[in-house]
């Protein structure tokens, strides 16, 4: 099996990624939008897994793999 590593974004600190189904990501987005201390949203556009990770101490970014574009596409972010 051929596996490769793809850099989604540069980050500071320790790497930490979370994976969500599109439905789970939409639910997380509802929480983010309703929270007064967190700003942002996640808008999954495909059926693929949503991958989110903090790129610094306060900013998380989310991506989905686009089979059409053969690349990860940013679908959201939030700042705490």
C-alpha positions as CSV (number, residue, x, y, z in Angstrom):
1,X,0.0,0.0,0.0
2,X,1.4,3.4,-1.0
3,X,1.0,6.0,1.7
4,X,2.2,9.6,1.6
5,X,2.2,12.5,4.0
6,X,0.5,15.7,2.9
7,X,1.2,19.0,4.8
8,X,-2.1,20.7,5.3
9,X,-0.6,23.8,6.9
10,X,2.4,25.0,8.9
11,X,1.8,25.0,12.7
12,X,3.4,26.0,15.9
13,X,3.5,23.8,19.0
14,X,2.5,20.2,19.0
15,X,0.5,18.7,16.1
16,X,-3.0,17.6,17.0
17,X,-5.6,16.6,14.4
18,X,-9.2,15.5,14.9
19,X,-11.4,13.8,12.2
20,X,-15.1,14.2,11.9
21,X,-17.9,12.9,9.6
22,X,-19.5,15.8,7.8
23,X,-22.5,15.5,10.1
24,X,-20.3,15.7,13.2
25,X,-18.5,18.7,11.7
26,X,-21.8,20.5,11.1
27,X,-22.8,19.8,14.7
28,X,-19.4,21.2,15.9
29,X,-20.0,24.2,13.7
30,X,-23.3,24.9,15.4
31,X,-21.6,24.9,18.7
32,X,-18.8,27.2,17.4
33,X,-21.3,29.7,15.9
34,X,-23.4,29.8,19.1
35,X,-20.5,30.2,21.5
36,X,-19.6,33.8,22.4
37,X,-16.0,33.1,23.1
38,X,-15.3,31.1,19.9
39,X,-15.4,32.6,16.4
40,X,-15.7,30.8,13.1
41,X,-17.5,28.0,11.4
42,X,-17.1,24.7,9.5
43,X,-19.0,24.2,6.3
44,X,-18.4,20.7,4.9
45,X,-19.2,20.6,1.2
46,X,-18.4,16.9,0.4
47,X,-19.1,13.5,1.9
48,X,-15.4,13.0,2.8
49,X,-14.0,13.1,6.3
50,X,-13.4,16.6,7.8
51,X,-9.9,16.9,9.3
52,X,-9.3,19.8,11.8
53,X,-6.2,20.8,13.6
54,X,-4.8,23.7,15.6
55,X,-2.2,25.6,13.6
56,X,-1.3,27.7,16.6
57,X,-2.4,28.0,20.2
58,X,-5.8,29.6,19.4
59,X,-6.6,28.9,15.7
60,X,-8.0,25.7,14.3
61,X,-8.4,25.0,10.6
62,X,-10.5,22.3,8.9
63,X,-10.1,20.6,5.5
64,X,-11.8,18.0,3.4
65,X,-10.3,15.9,0.6
66,X,-11.8,16.8,-2.8
67,X,-11.8,13.8,-5.1
68,X,-12.5,16.2,-8.0
69,X,-9.5,18.4,-7.3
70,X,-7.3,15.6,-5.8
71,X,-6.4,17.9,-2.9
72,X,-7.4,19.0,0.6
73,X,-9.7,22.0,0.5
74,X,-10.1,24.3,3.5
75,X,-13.8,24.2,4.7
76,X,-13.6,26.1,8.0
77,X,-11.7,27.5,10.9
78,X,-12.3,28.8,14.4
79,X,-10.4,31.0,16.9
80,X,-10.7,30.6,20.6
